[in-house]
Amino acid sequence: MLRQCSSTIAVTAPRQGLFEVTSSISAWLDEQDIESGLLTLFCRHTSASLLIQENAADAARRDLEAWFARIAPEDRAFYTHNDEGPDDMPAHIRAALTSTQLSVPVADGRMALGTWQGIYLFEHRREPSRREIALHMIGE
């Protein structure tokens, strides 16, 4: 019989950048007693996003952060929407280019991530931010 469960986890990003949340999500999943199914993650913000990315090499994360800084620079001259500062519109662009939702298969009670994959909150604002990730699991 299929079962469902849901919750949210809070993540405090101390700065702009990628922050791995795999262990927090795994801990929640361990409490659910569901062996097989689909886990959906949803970032409840317009200036942060979620990624599945390389979790072994710090250089990969630094390169991604630098690349996004180049394609959506913090320059007030480029944007009309800057209500919350020069990082406001670039944060929205970066979130639009990534994803606020991920779906991850669950097998044997664990996320079926690859060897070098981790789940990351990608904070696009410079100031420390408290973010919420909604979790929903369906399976048996």
Solvent accessible surface area in square Angstrom, and as a share of the most:
residue,aa,sasa,rsa
1,M,202,0.90
2,L,116,0.58
3,R,105,0.38
4,Q,120,0.54
5,C,30,0.18
6,S,79,0.51
7,S,45,0.29
8,T,62,0.36
9,I,26,0.13
10,A,56,0.44
11,V,20,0.12
12,T,94,0.55
13,A,0,0.00
14,P,80,0.50
15,R,122,0.45
16,Q,50,0.22
17,G,1,0.01
18,L,9,0.04
19,F,36,0.15
20,E,84,0.38
21,V,6,0.04
22,T,23,0.14
23,S,90,0.58
24,S,55,0.35
25,I,0,0.00
26,S,39,0.25
27,A,55,0.43
28,W,24,0.09
29,L,5,0.03
30,D,105,0.54
31,E,133,0.60
32,Q,31,0.14
33,D,114,0.59
34,I,3,0.02
35,E,94,0.42
36,S,55,0.36
37,G,26,0.25
38,L,76,0.38
39,L,0,0.00
40,T,35,0.20
41,L,0,0.00
42,F,90,0.37
43,C,1,0.00
44,R,126,0.46
45,H,49,0.22
46,T,98,0.57
47,S,10,0.06
48,A,0,0.00
49,S,0,0.00
50,L,0,0.00
51,L,27,0.14
52,I,55,0.28
53,Q,52,0.23
54,E,53,0.24
55,N,49,0.25
56,A,58,0.45
57,A,45,0.35
58,D,79,0.41
59,A,48,0.37
60,A,32,0.24
61,R,43,0.16
62,R,144,0.52
63,D,96,0.50
64,L,43,0.21
65,E,43,0.19
66,A,46,0.36
67,W,119,0.42
68,F,13,0.05
69,A,49,0.38
70,R,161,0.59
71,I,71,0.36
72,A,1,0.00
73,P,43,0.27
74,E,57,0.26
75,D,56,0.29
76,R,126,0.46
77,A,92,0.71
78,F,126,0.52
79,Y,36,0.14
80,T,141,0.82
81,H,70,0.31
82,N,44,0.22
83,D,117,0.61
84,E,119,0.54
85,G,12,0.11
86,P,42,0.26
87,D,7,0.03
88,D,2,0.01
89,M,56,0.25
90,P,1,0.00
91,A,0,0.00
92,H,49,0.22
93,I,48,0.25
94,R,9,0.03
95,A,9,0.07
96,A,85,0.66
97,L,103,0.51
98,T,30,0.17
99,S,39,0.25
100,T,44,0.25
101,Q,97,0.43
102,L,26,0.13
103,S,59,0.38
104,V,2,0.01
105,P,76,0.48
106,V,6,0.03
107,A,54,0.42
108,D,122,0.63
109,G,14,0.13
110,R,177,0.65
111,M,21,0.09
112,A,58,0.45
113,L,40,0.20
114,G,37,0.35
115,T,114,0.66
116,W,159,0.56
117,Q,79,0.35
118,G,0,0.00
119,I,0,0.00
120,Y,3,0.01
121,L,0,0.00
122,F,6,0.02
123,E,0,0.00
124,H,1,0.00
125,R,33,0.12
126,R,111,0.41
127,E,122,0.55
128,P,88,0.55
129,S,20,0.13
130,R,153,0.56
131,R,21,0.08
132,E,47,0.21
133,I,0,0.00
134,A,27,0.21
135,L,2,0.01
136,H,63,0.28
137,M,0,0.00
138,I,59,0.30
139,G,1,0.01
140,E,109,0.49
